C-alpha cells in the first residue's frame, strides 16, 4: 500500500468465494492485519518458502477453525523506490481473532526454533539451524517492516466468483480533511458505492470496500477504497462504468459531485496502487 497497505482487506481481497462473502458480510466491518516486507532482490523464493513453511500451516488451520476469514500474500504491480515488495495479510472478525493468530504464530515459531536447536545438538560439531527470525533477516530488511491493522467500514462481494482466482486489487488512498470523515463516507456511498455494487452483481468486481486504519500508523492517508478483480482487463470495465455513471448526469451535477469530493479531501495526498496475489486462501465452499 502506498508504502503501505497492500493493504488494503485487503482487504482484502477476500474476494472470491460466495460462502466467504456471506460470512464477511454478516460481520459487516472485519479487521485485516497486514505485514509489509522489503525482500532482498534475488531472495524472493526464499521468502515465499518461509511463508509456506512457517505461517501457512498456522493460517490455514485457523481458517479451517473459522478464526481467519481469508489470508494471502501480495506483491505490487509497480515497483516504487521505498515501498514494500511483499505483503502478508489475514482477515478476521474482531480483535479476539487478531490475538488468536498472534498466539498461534508465536507458538509455531517457538516450536520451529526448538526443533532447529535440537537438530544441531544431535550431531557432534554441527551448528544448530538458524532460528526463524534469523532466516527472515537473511531475506528481508527487518528495519523496514510496517504492520497495519485496518477495518472495512463498507464491504461488498460478488455473488459468484471463480474458484482458484489470484486476484488483482486496486487501492485508492485519500486524505480526508479533519472533521469531514462522516461527510466523506456519506458522499462516497451515495455516488461511488452504487457503481461498485452493480459491477459486483455483474461479476466484474469480486469484492470492494471503504476502509480505514483501525490503529493509525500512517499520516499519509485517512481512508482507502479497494476493489478486487480477476484480471487487469476487468479494471478497464471498472473505469468505463464510472465514466458512464458520470456521463449520464448533467454537466451541473458532474461539477457539483467533483466539487463536493474535492472539498472533503486533500487532493495532493491522493495515491493509488495495484497489488497482485501470489497466495490467496479462502474457505472451501460448503
C-alpha positions as CSV (number, residue, x, y, z in Angstrom):
1,X,0.0,0.0,0.0
2,X,1.2,3.3,-0.5
3,X,4.3,2.3,1.2
4,X,1.8,0.8,2.8
5,X,-1.0,-1.3,2.6
6,X,-1.4,-3.6,0.0
7,X,-3.3,-3.2,2.4
8,X,-5.7,-2.9,1.7
9,X,-8.8,-6.1,3.0
10,X,-7.4,-6.1,1.8
11,X,-8.8,-6.2,2.4
12,X,-8.9,-7.6,1.4
13,X,-9.0,-9.3,-1.2
14,X,-11.0,-11.7,0.4
15,X,-13.0,-11.8,-2.5
16,X,-13.6,-14.8,-4.4
17,X,-15.9,-17.4,-2.9
18,X,-19.5,-16.8,-2.2
19,X,-19.6,-18.7,1.1
20,X,-16.8,-16.5,2.3
21,X,-18.5,-13.4,1.1
22,X,-21.6,-14.3,3.1
23,X,-19.6,-14.8,6.2
24,X,-17.8,-11.5,5.8
25,X,-20.9,-9.5,5.1
26,X,-22.6,-10.9,8.2
27,X,-19.8,-9.4,10.2
28,X,-20.1,-6.0,8.5
29,X,-16.8,-4.5,9.5
30,X,-14.0,-7.1,9.5
31,X,-10.4,-6.4,10.5
32,X,-7.4,-7.1,8.3
33,X,-3.8,-7.4,9.6
34,X,-1.0,-6.5,7.2
35,X,2.7,-7.2,7.4
36,X,4.8,-5.3,4.9
37,X,8.2,-6.6,4.0
38,X,11.0,-5.4,1.8
39,X,12.6,-8.5,0.4
40,X,16.2,-8.5,-0.8
41,X,16.4,-8.8,-4.6
42,X,17.0,-12.4,-5.5
43,X,15.7,-13.7,-2.2
44,X,12.0,-13.8,-3.3
45,X,11.8,-17.6,-3.5
46,X,13.4,-18.0,-0.1
47,X,10.9,-15.5,1.4
48,X,8.0,-17.4,-0.1
49,X,9.4,-20.7,1.3
50,X,9.3,-19.1,4.7
51,X,5.7,-18.1,4.2
52,X,4.7,-21.6,3.2
53,X,6.6,-23.5,5.9
54,X,6.1,-21.1,8.9
55,X,3.0,-19.1,8.5
56,X,0.8,-21.0,6.1
57,X,0.2,-24.1,8.3
58,X,-1.0,-21.8,11.1
59,X,-3.2,-19.6,9.0
60,X,-4.7,-22.5,7.1
61,X,-5.5,-24.2,10.4
62,X,-7.1,-21.1,11.9
63,X,-9.1,-20.6,8.7
64,X,-10.4,-24.2,9.0
65,X,-11.3,-23.4,12.6
66,X,-13.2,-20.3,11.5
67,X,-10.9,-17.7,13.1
68,X,-9.4,-16.4,9.9
69,X,-11.8,-15.4,7.1
70,X,-9.1,-15.3,4.4
71,X,-5.4,-14.7,4.0
72,X,-2.9,-14.1,1.3
73,X,0.4,-12.8,0.0
74,X,0.6,-9.8,-2.4
75,X,3.2,-8.1,-4.4
76,X,2.9,-4.7,-6.1
77,X,2.3,-4.4,-9.9
78,X,4.5,-1.4,-10.0
79,X,7.9,-1.2,-8.3
80,X,8.3,2.1,-6.4
81,X,11.5,3.0,-4.5
82,X,11.0,2.9,-0.8
83,X,7.8,0.8,-1.0
84,X,7.4,-2.7,0.4
85,X,7.9,-5.6,-2.0
86,X,5.6,-8.2,-0.4
87,X,2.6,-8.1,1.9
88,X,1.2,-10.9,4.0
89,X,-2.4,-10.2,5.2
90,X,-5.1,-12.0,7.0
91,X,-8.7,-11.0,7.7
92,X,-10.7,-11.8,11.0
93,X,-14.0,-10.8,12.5
94,X,-12.6,-9.0,15.6
95,X,-9.7,-8.3,17.9
96,X,-10.1,-11.7,19.5
97,X,-9.2,-13.2,16.1
98,X,-6.0,-11.0,16.0
99,X,-5.0,-12.3,19.4
100,X,-5.5,-15.9,18.4
101,X,-3.4,-15.5,15.3
102,X,-0.6,-13.8,17.2
103,X,-0.6,-16.5,19.9
104,X,-0.6,-19.3,17.3
105,X,2.2,-17.7,15.3
106,X,4.3,-17.3,18.4
107,X,3.8,-20.9,19.3
108,X,4.7,-22.0,15.8
109,X,8.0,-20.0,15.8
110,X,8.9,-21.3,19.2
111,X,8.3,-24.9,18.1
112,X,10.3,-24.5,14.9
113,X,13.2,-22.8,16.7
114,X,13.3,-25.6,19.3
115,X,13.4,-28.2,16.5
116,X,16.2,-26.3,14.8
117,X,18.2,-26.2,18.0
118,X,17.8,-29.9,18.6
119,X,18.8,-30.7,15.1
120,X,22.2,-29.2,15.7
121,X,22.7,-30.7,19.2
122,X,22.0,-34.2,17.9
123,X,25.1,-34.2,15.7
124,X,28.5,-33.5,17.2
125,X,30.2,-30.4,15.9
126,X,27.3,-29.3,13.8
127,X,25.9,-25.9,14.3
128,X,22.1,-25.7,15.0
129,X,19.9,-24.5,12.2
130,X,19.2,-20.8,12.1
131,X,16.2,-19.5,14.0
132,X,13.1,-18.4,12.1
133,X,13.8,-14.7,12.7
134,X,17.4,-15.2,11.6
135,X,16.2,-16.8,8.4
136,X,13.8,-14.0,7.8
137,X,16.5,-11.4,8.5
138,X,18.6,-13.0,5.7
139,X,16.0,-12.5,3.1
140,X,14.3,-9.2,4.1
141,X,15.2,-5.9,5.6
142,X,13.5,-6.1,9.0
143,X,14.2,-2.4,9.8
144,X,11.6,-1.6,7.1
145,X,8.8,-3.8,8.3
146,X,5.5,-1.9,8.7
147,X,2.4,-3.6,10.2
148,X,-1.1,-2.2,9.7
149,X,-4.5,-3.1,11.2
150,X,-7.4,-1.9,9.0
151,X,-11.1,-2.0,9.3
152,X,-13.6,-2.1,6.4
153,X,-16.3,0.4,7.1
154,X,-18.2,-0.8,4.0
155,X,-17.6,-4.1,2.2
156,X,-19.4,-5.9,-0.6
157,X,-18.9,-9.0,-2.7
158,X,-19.9,-10.6,-5.9
159,X,-22.4,-13.4,-5.6
160,X,-20.4,-15.5,-8.0
161,X,-16.6,-15.7,-8.0
162,X,-14.3,-18.1,-9.9
163,X,-12.6,-20.6,-7.5
164,X,-8.8,-20.6,-7.5
165,X,-8.5,-16.9,-8.6
166,X,-5.4,-15.0,-7.8
167,X,-7.0,-11.5,-7.9
168,X,-5.6,-8.1,-8.6
169,X,-6.5,-5.4,-6.1
170,X,-6.6,-1.7,-6.7
171,X,-6.2,0.7,-3.7
172,X,-7.1,4.4,-3.9
173,X,-5.7,6.2,-0.8
174,X,-7.2,9.6,0.2
175,X,-6.6,12.0,3.0
176,X,-10.0,13.4,4.2
177,X,-9.9,16.8,5.8
178,X,-10.3,16.9,9.6
179,X,-13.8,16.6,10.8
180,X,-15.1,15.5,7.3
181,X,-14.9,11.7,7.7
182,X,-18.6,11.3,8.1
183,X,-19.5,13.5,5.2
184,X,-16.9,11.8,3.0
185,X,-18.3,8.3,3.7
186,X,-21.9,9.6,3.1
187,X,-20.8,11.1,-0.3
188,X,-18.8,8.0,-1.3
189,X,-21.8,5.7,-0.5
190,X,-24.1,8.0,-2.5
191,X,-22.1,8.4,-5.7
192,X,-19.5,5.6,-5.8
193,X,-20.9,2.6,-4.0
194,X,-23.8,2.1,-6.4
195,X,-21.3,1.7,-9.3
196,X,-19.3,-0.9,-7.4
197,X,-22.4,-2.7,-6.3
198,X,-23.5,-3.1,-9.9
199,X,-20.1,-4.2,-11.0
200,X,-20.1,-6.8,-8.2
201,X,-23.5,-8.0,-9.2
202,X,-22.3,-8.4,-12.8
203,X,-19.2,-10.3,-11.6
204,X,-16.7,-7.7,-12.9
205,X,-15.7,-6.8,-9.3
206,X,-15.1,-9.7,-6.9
207,X,-15.1,-7.6,-3.8
208,X,-14.8,-3.9,-2.8
209,X,-14.6,-1.8,0.4
210,X,-14.1,1.5,2.0
211,X,-11.6,1.2,4.8
212,X,-9.5,3.0,7.4
213,X,-6.6,2.2,9.6
214,X,-8.1,0.8,12.8
215,X,-4.9,1.8,14.6
216,X,-3.4,4.9,13.0
217,X,0.2,4.5,12.0
218,X,0.4,6.4,8.7
219,X,-0.3,10.1,8.3
220,X,-0.3,10.0,4.5
221,X,-4.0,8.9,4.2
222,X,-7.1,8.6,6.3
223,X,-9.3,6.3,4.1
224,X,-8.8,4.0,1.2
225,X,-11.1,2.4,-1.3
226,X,-10.2,-1.1,-2.7
227,X,-11.7,-3.4,-5.2
228,X,-10.5,-6.9,-6.4
229,X,-10.9,-8.2,-9.9
230,X,-9.9,-11.5,-11.6
231,X,-7.7,-9.9,-14.2
232,X,-6.3,-6.5,-15.2
233,X,-8.7,-6.3,-18.2
234,X,-11.5,-6.0,-15.6
235,X,-10.1,-2.7,-14.5
236,X,-10.9,-1.2,-17.9
237,X,-14.6,-2.2,-17.2
238,X,-14.5,-0.5,-13.8
239,X,-13.1,2.7,-15.3
240,X,-15.8,2.6,-18.1
241,X,-18.6,2.0,-15.6
242,X,-17.6,5.1,-13.5
243,X,-17.2,7.2,-16.7
244,X,-20.7,6.1,-17.8
245,X,-22.2,6.9,-14.5
246,X,-20.9,10.5,-14.6
247,X,-21.7,11.0,-18.3
248,X,-25.3,10.2,-17.8
249,X,-25.6,13.1,-15.4
250,X,-25.9,16.8,-16.4
251,X,-22.8,18.9,-16.5
252,X,-24.1,20.8,-13.5
253,X,-24.4,17.6,-11.5
254,X,-21.0,16.4,-12.6
255,X,-19.4,19.7,-11.5
256,X,-21.3,19.5,-8.2
257,X,-20.0,16.0,-7.5
258,X,-16.4,16.8,-8.4
259,X,-16.6,19.9,-6.2
260,X,-18.0,18.0,-3.3
261,X,-15.3,15.3,-3.3
262,X,-12.6,18.0,-3.8
263,X,-13.9,19.9,-0.8
264,X,-13.7,16.9,1.5
265,X,-10.1,15.8,0.9
266,X,-6.6,16.9,0.2
267,X,-6.2,16.1,-3.5
268,X,-2.4,16.4,-3.4
269,X,-2.3,13.4,-1.0
270,X,-4.3,11.1,-3.2
271,X,-2.4,8.0,-4.3
272,X,-3.2,4.6,-6.0
273,X,-1.6,1.2,-6.2
274,X,-2.3,-2.2,-7.6
275,X,-1.4,-5.4,-5.9
276,X,-1.4,-8.9,-7.4
277,X,-1.9,-12.0,-5.3
278,X,0.8,-14.7,-5.0
279,X,-1.3,-16.6,-2.5
280,X,-5.0,-16.2,-1.9
281,X,-6.7,-18.6,0.5
282,X,-10.4,-18.5,1.4
283,X,-12.6,-21.3,2.9
284,X,-13.7,-24.0,0.6
285,X,-17.4,-23.8,-0.4
286,X,-19.7,-25.9,1.6
